[in-house]
Amino acid sequence: MNKKIATGGAIMALCIGLSVSFVAVGDDDWWGDKDRSYGERTKSVATVMNKAYESECGACHFAYQPGFLPVRSWVKIMGSLEDHFGDNAALDAPTGKEVLAYLSDNAADRMNQRFSYSILRSIPEDAAPLRITETRFFTREHHELPNRLVRDNPKVRSFSNCQSCHTQAAQGSFNEHSVVIPGFGRWDD
């Protein structure tokens, strides 16, 4: 009888010890913003920190965080500014050089952030998408949204209009819990 109680107590102590260990390890590695396999894990992308990029590109559209595309995409975009999605967005040489350096230094393949890494993994190595909306990561995250909420919504009109629904987009946060679709309210999938 005492042997059964001792064995049961040892098993219970082992289970409690393992449970506490799993919680501690899970808290540090997964929820605690650290991932040993890929540097810092964050719930956002780095905010835009370059005045030239913000003023030149942000004058016409949302200044997308560079961590949404790899270097090869930014090089391709910056190399074709004379026909930038139908507009001439050419920059003078010094500004163009500064903006390209900023975009390249902070591109998805240079950043140690979860969103940037996830986006990068969704892009084939030989591809250089010009639009964030063309990445598999983006389409996977937005596939449930019907056109009536975005394209047919006069307050949004396009999936590239991030800041219309992502209320903290300028701060680099694209958390789905902060999505508010104009004319429809909070989105919860």
Secondary structure, 3 states (H helix, E strand, C coil): CHHHHHHHHHHHHHHHHHHHHHHHHHHHHHHCCECCCCCECCCECCCCCCHHHHHHHHCCCCCCCHHHCCHHHHHHHHCCHHHECCECCCCCHHHHHHHHHHHHHCCCCCCCCHHHHHHHHCCCCCCCCCCHHHCHHHHHHHCCCCHHHCCCCCCCCCCCCHHHHECCHHHCECCHHHEEECCCEECCC
